Amino acid sequence: MLITTSESSGIRRHRAYGLSPVITVVREAGLDPVAMLERAGIPADAPDDPEYTLSLREELAFMEDALQALQQPDLGLQLGPRYHLPFYGMLGLAAMTSANLAETFRVVFKYIHLTWSFMNWSLRSEDGVAIIHLQKRRDLGNCYQYMVDRGLAASYTIACDALGYTLPLLEVNVMQPAPAYAERYQEIFRCPVNFSAGSNDFRFEERYVHEPLQQAETESSRIFEAQCEQICAALDEGGGFTEVIRQHLLQLPNQVSSLERIAERLHTTPRTIQRKLAQENTSYHELVENIRRNLAIEYLKTTALSLEDIAARLGYADAPSFSHAFKRWTGSSPGALRA
């Protein structure tokens, strides 16, 4: 059994009301979410409008600002359990009326953009064990671990909501080294948690995947899924060219700066790419620098890779060249961030 999210290179927008849980925490901390929204280019009333959509760049800009202000590294684990099935609207209805948990995740994965996730999700089975696995689909910088934690907790919440009871887990695997908030994983998942693992996933007995759901209504689920299709089509229309280029860049390790190579992949010219990016108020150089910065932060915070290895992965000739660029991006050295 293998169920995965779509590998389509098209990038959809997200609905703004998905920021509501974060905004609640920001207000609880005595901070001003309106100022953060404005800095990200998002209207203050956007999260209250069920139809307003955000570009991924705007959403991540807001999240990075909020994470920096809150200084709560376990925020993803705080918020993931708040994303119950009803919060997803039509997608939640389609998921909870599915025949079984496998169908629930098939629907969720097919319309993953309605979950505000920046991850590719998959469900597979190995020797009687079902595995929900998350892998990023975009460079996320300081938001990376937040998105991993939120994704693991939210997908587990979806499973429990669909079943109507707490799904017992066998283990959780997290790629980052054990953080200061390691006990929070235990509180949420109530099973052994392995840090510095080879993947981000959680595992449970495969038999639960095939159990009929309490609210299963096949015909209703089909109708709800058709409406999810329409919603996703509308979101897809707002996808930006910048995100398409970003996806292609991330598929070319050690070739991050090759404009000609990207043009070749898209069957167009470097000049056309530059022109379209300019229409979205960015440039190829700016996009490459942004990706390198984000990937550098991810590698430094969540891996034990040496500076030499990170430099090579980002297309730099040596560690000193990478360190110089990193200090220009962030104002601090790679070693300071890792420490």
C-alpha positions as CSV (number, residue, x, y, z in Angstrom):
1,M,0.0,0.0,0.0
2,L,1.3,3.4,-0.9
3,I,-0.7,6.7,-0.9
4,T,1.1,10.0,-1.6
5,T,0.5,13.6,-2.2
6,S,0.6,14.8,-5.8
7,E,4.1,15.6,-7.1
8,S,2.7,18.3,-9.4
9,S,5.1,21.2,-9.7
10,G,2.2,23.7,-9.7
11,I,2.0,25.6,-6.4
12,R,-1.3,26.7,-5.0
13,R,-2.1,29.5,-2.7
14,H,-3.5,28.9,0.8
15,R,-6.6,30.4,2.5
16,A,-5.8,33.1,5.0
17,Y,-8.0,31.8,7.7
18,G,-5.4,29.0,8.3
19,L,-3.3,31.6,10.2
20,S,-6.0,31.9,12.9
21,P,-4.4,29.4,15.4
22,V,-1.1,31.3,15.1
23,I,-2.7,34.7,15.5
24,T,-4.5,33.4,18.7
25,V,-1.1,32.4,20.2
26,V,0.4,35.8,19.2
27,R,-2.4,37.6,20.9
28,E,-2.2,35.4,24.0
29,A,1.5,36.4,24.2
30,G,0.6,40.1,24.3
31,L,2.0,40.8,20.8
32,D,0.4,42.6,17.9
33,P,-0.5,40.2,15.0
34,V,-1.7,43.1,12.8
35,A,1.8,44.5,12.6
36,M,3.1,41.1,11.6
37,L,0.4,40.7,9.0
38,E,1.2,44.1,7.5
39,R,4.9,43.4,7.4
40,A,4.1,40.3,5.4
41,G,1.9,42.3,3.0
42,I,-1.3,40.7,4.3
43,P,-4.4,42.8,5.1
44,A,-5.3,42.8,8.8
45,D,-8.8,41.4,8.1
46,A,-7.6,38.7,5.7
47,P,-7.7,35.8,8.3
48,D,-11.4,36.6,9.0
49,D,-12.3,36.3,5.3
50,P,-12.9,32.6,4.4
51,E,-12.3,33.4,0.7
52,Y,-9.1,35.4,1.0
53,T,-6.0,33.6,-0.3
54,L,-2.3,34.1,0.4
55,S,0.8,33.5,-1.6
56,L,3.2,31.1,0.0
57,R,5.8,33.8,0.3
58,E,3.4,36.0,2.3
59,E,2.4,33.1,4.5
60,L,6.0,32.2,5.3
61,A,7.0,35.8,5.9
62,F,4.2,36.1,8.5
63,M,5.2,32.8,10.1
64,E,8.9,33.6,10.3
65,D,8.0,37.0,11.9
66,A,5.7,35.3,14.4
67,L,8.2,32.5,15.3
68,Q,10.9,35.1,15.9
69,A,8.7,37.2,18.1
70,L,7.2,34.3,20.1
71,Q,10.4,32.5,20.8
72,Q,8.5,29.3,21.4
73,P,10.4,26.5,19.5
74,D,7.6,24.0,20.3
75,L,5.0,26.1,18.6
76,G,4.4,23.5,15.9
77,L,3.5,20.9,18.5
78,Q,1.3,23.4,20.3
79,L,-0.7,24.2,17.2
80,G,-0.8,20.9,15.3
81,P,-3.4,19.3,17.7
82,R,-5.7,22.4,17.1
83,Y,-6.2,21.5,13.4
84,H,-9.1,19.1,13.9
85,L,-11.0,17.8,10.9
86,P,-13.8,20.4,11.0
87,F,-11.2,23.2,10.7
88,Y,-10.5,22.1,7.1
89,G,-14.0,22.8,6.0
90,M,-15.1,20.8,2.9
91,L,-11.9,18.7,3.1
92,G,-12.6,17.8,6.7
93,L,-16.1,16.6,5.7
94,A,-14.8,14.5,2.8
95,A,-12.1,13.0,5.1
96,M,-14.4,12.1,8.0
97,T,-17.1,10.5,5.8
98,S,-14.5,8.3,4.0
99,A,-14.8,4.5,4.2
100,N,-11.7,4.0,6.3
101,L,-8.5,5.6,7.4
102,A,-6.7,4.8,4.1
103,E,-9.4,6.6,2.2
104,T,-9.3,9.5,4.7
105,F,-5.6,10.0,3.9
106,R,-6.1,9.5,0.2
107,V,-8.5,12.4,0.2
108,V,-6.3,14.6,2.4
109,F,-3.2,13.9,0.4
110,K,-5.0,14.6,-2.9
111,Y,-6.1,18.0,-1.6
112,I,-3.1,18.6,0.6
113,H,-3.1,22.4,-0.3
114,L,-6.3,22.7,1.7
115,T,-4.4,21.8,4.9
116,W,-1.9,24.7,4.8
117,S,0.9,22.1,4.7
118,F,4.3,22.8,3.1
119,M,5.1,19.1,3.1
120,N,4.6,16.1,0.9
121,W,2.8,13.4,2.9
122,S,2.7,9.6,2.3
123,L,1.1,6.6,3.8
124,R,2.8,3.2,3.3
125,S,2.9,-0.2,5.0
126,E,5.9,-2.4,5.9
127,D,5.5,-5.8,7.5
128,G,2.2,-5.0,9.1
129,V,3.2,-1.4,10.2
130,A,1.6,1.7,8.7
131,I,3.8,4.7,8.3
132,I,2.8,8.4,7.8
133,H,5.8,10.2,6.4
134,L,6.4,13.9,5.9
135,Q,9.0,15.5,3.5
136,K,9.3,19.2,2.7
137,R,8.2,20.4,-0.7
138,R,9.8,23.8,-0.4
139,D,12.8,25.5,1.4
140,L,11.4,26.8,4.7
141,G,14.3,28.3,6.6
142,N,13.4,29.2,10.2
143,C,10.0,27.7,9.6
144,Y,11.2,24.2,8.8
145,Q,11.0,22.5,12.2
146,Y,7.7,24.3,13.0
147,M,6.2,22.9,9.8
148,V,7.5,19.4,10.5
149,D,6.2,19.4,14.1
150,R,2.9,20.9,13.1
151,G,2.5,18.4,10.2
152,L,3.2,15.4,12.4
153,A,0.8,16.6,15.1
154,A,-1.9,17.7,12.7
155,S,-1.8,14.4,10.6
156,Y,-2.0,12.4,13.9
157,T,-5.0,14.6,14.9
158,I,-6.7,13.9,11.6
159,A,-6.2,10.1,12.1
160,C,-7.7,10.2,15.6
161,D,-10.6,12.4,14.6
162,A,-11.5,10.2,11.7
163,L,-11.3,7.0,13.8
164,G,-13.2,8.6,16.7
165,Y,-10.7,7.5,19.3
166,T,-7.0,8.0,20.1
167,L,-4.9,6.0,17.6
168,P,-2.1,4.1,19.6
169,L,1.3,4.7,18.0
170,L,4.3,2.4,17.9
171,E,6.9,5.1,17.5
172,V,7.6,8.6,16.1
173,N,10.8,9.5,14.2
174,V,12.1,13.0,14.0
175,M,15.2,14.0,12.0
176,Q,16.3,16.8,14.2
177,P,18.5,16.1,17.3
178,A,16.6,16.0,20.6
179,P,15.5,19.6,21.3
180,A,14.9,21.3,24.6
181,Y,11.2,20.6,24.2
182,A,11.6,16.8,23.5
183,E,9.1,15.9,26.2
184,R,6.4,17.6,24.3
185,Y,6.6,14.9,21.6
186,Q,6.0,12.3,24.3
187,E,3.0,14.2,25.7
188,I,1.3,14.4,22.3
189,F,2.1,11.1,20.7
190,R,2.4,8.9,23.9
191,C,4.9,6.5,22.4
192,P,8.7,6.2,22.0
193,V,10.2,9.1,20.0
194,N,13.5,8.7,18.1
195,F,15.5,11.8,17.4
196,S,18.3,12.2,14.8
197,A,16.3,9.7,12.8
198,G,16.4,9.2,9.0
199,S,12.9,10.5,8.4
200,N,10.0,12.5,9.9
201,D,7.2,10.0,10.5
202,F,4.9,8.2,12.9
203,R,4.0,4.5,12.9
204,F,1.1,2.3,14.0
205,E,-0.3,-1.1,13.3
206,E,-1.6,-1.5,9.8
207,R,-4.9,-3.0,10.8
208,Y,-6.2,0.5,11.9
209,V,-5.9,1.7,8.3
210,H,-8.6,-0.7,7.2
211,E,-11.1,-0.2,10.0
212,P,-14.5,1.3,8.9
213,L,-14.9,4.9,10.2
214,Q,-17.8,5.7,12.5
215,Q,-19.1,8.5,10.2
216,A,-18.5,6.8,6.9
217,E,-20.9,7.8,4.1
218,T,-19.5,7.0,0.8
219,E,-21.9,9.0,-1.3
220,S,-21.5,12.1,0.9
221,S,-17.7,11.8,0.8
222,R,-17.8,11.7,-3.0
223,I,-19.9,14.9,-3.1
224,F,-17.6,16.7,-0.7
225,E,-14.5,15.6,-2.6
226,A,-15.9,17.0,-5.8
227,Q,-16.2,20.4,-4.1
228,C,-12.6,20.1,-2.8
229,E,-11.6,19.7,-6.5
230,Q,-13.3,22.9,-7.4
231,I,-11.7,24.8,-4.4
232,C,-8.2,23.5,-5.4
233,A,-8.7,24.5,-9.0
234,A,-9.5,28.1,-7.9
235,L,-6.4,28.2,-5.6
236,D,-4.3,26.8,-8.5
237,E,-5.2,29.8,-10.6
238,G,-3.3,32.1,-8.3
239,G,-0.1,30.1,-8.3
240,G,3.0,32.3,-9.0
241,F,5.8,31.8,-11.4
242,T,8.3,32.5,-8.6
243,E,7.2,29.3,-6.8
244,V,7.5,27.3,-10.0
245,I,11.1,28.4,-10.4
246,R,11.7,27.7,-6.7
247,Q,10.5,24.1,-7.2
248,H,12.8,23.5,-10.1
249,L,15.8,25.0,-8.3
250,L,15.3,22.6,-5.4
251,Q,15.3,19.7,-7.8
252,L,18.8,20.5,-8.9
253,P,21.3,20.0,-6.1
254,N,24.6,21.8,-6.5
255,Q,23.2,23.7,-9.5
256,V,21.3,26.3,-7.6
257,S,22.7,29.3,-9.6
258,S,22.2,27.9,-13.1
259,L,19.7,30.1,-14.8
260,E,20.4,28.5,-18.2
261,R,19.7,25.0,-16.7
262,I,16.3,26.1,-15.4
263,A,15.5,27.7,-18.7
264,E,16.3,24.5,-20.4
265,R,14.1,22.5,-18.1
266,L,11.2,24.9,-18.8
267,H,11.8,25.0,-22.5
268,T,12.2,28.8,-22.4
269,T,14.9,31.4,-22.4
270,P,16.8,33.0,-19.4
271,R,15.5,36.4,-20.5
272,T,11.9,35.2,-20.3
273,I,12.4,33.8,-16.8
274,Q,13.9,37.1,-15.7
275,R,11.1,39.1,-17.2
276,K,8.4,37.0,-15.5
277,L,10.1,37.1,-12.2
278,A,10.4,40.9,-12.5
279,Q,6.6,41.0,-12.9
280,E,6.4,39.4,-9.5
281,N,8.8,41.9,-8.0
282,T,11.8,39.6,-7.7
283,S,14.8,38.5,-9.7
284,Y,16.6,35.2,-10.3
285,H,19.5,36.3,-8.2
286,E,17.3,37.3,-5.3
287,L,15.4,34.0,-5.5
288,V,18.6,32.0,-5.5
289,E,19.9,33.9,-2.5
290,N,16.7,33.4,-0.6
291,I,16.8,29.7,-1.3
292,R,20.4,29.4,-0.2
293,R,19.7,31.3,3.0
294,N,16.7,29.1,3.8
295,L,18.5,25.8,3.1
296,A,21.5,26.9,5.1
297,I,19.4,27.7,8.1
298,E,17.7,24.3,7.8
299,Y,21.0,22.4,7.5
300,L,22.6,24.2,10.4
301,K,19.6,23.8,12.7
302,T,18.5,20.3,11.9
303,T,21.6,18.3,10.7
304,A,25.2,17.6,11.8
305,L,26.6,18.4,8.3
306,S,29.9,20.1,8.3
307,L,30.3,23.6,6.9
308,E,32.2,22.2,4.0
309,D,29.3,19.8,3.2
310,I,26.7,22.5,3.4
311,A,28.8,24.8,1.2
312,A,29.0,22.1,-1.4
313,R,25.3,21.4,-1.3
314,L,24.6,25.1,-1.8
315,G,27.0,25.5,-4.7
316,Y,29.8,27.3,-3.0
317,A,33.5,26.5,-3.7
318,D,34.5,26.3,-0.1
319,A,33.3,26.9,3.5
320,P,34.8,30.4,3.8
321,S,32.8,31.6,0.8
322,F,29.6,30.1,2.3
323,S,30.4,31.6,5.7
324,H,30.8,35.1,4.2
325,A,27.5,34.8,2.3
326,F,25.7,33.6,5.4
327,K,26.9,36.5,7.5
328,R,25.7,38.9,4.8
329,W,22.3,37.2,4.9
330,T,21.8,37.0,8.6
331,G,24.3,39.2,10.3
332,S,25.9,36.3,12.2
333,S,28.2,33.4,11.4
334,P,27.0,29.8,10.7
335,G,28.7,28.6,13.9
336,A,26.8,31.2,16.0
337,L,23.5,30.0,14.6
338,R,24.3,26.3,15.2
339,A,25.5,27.0,18.7
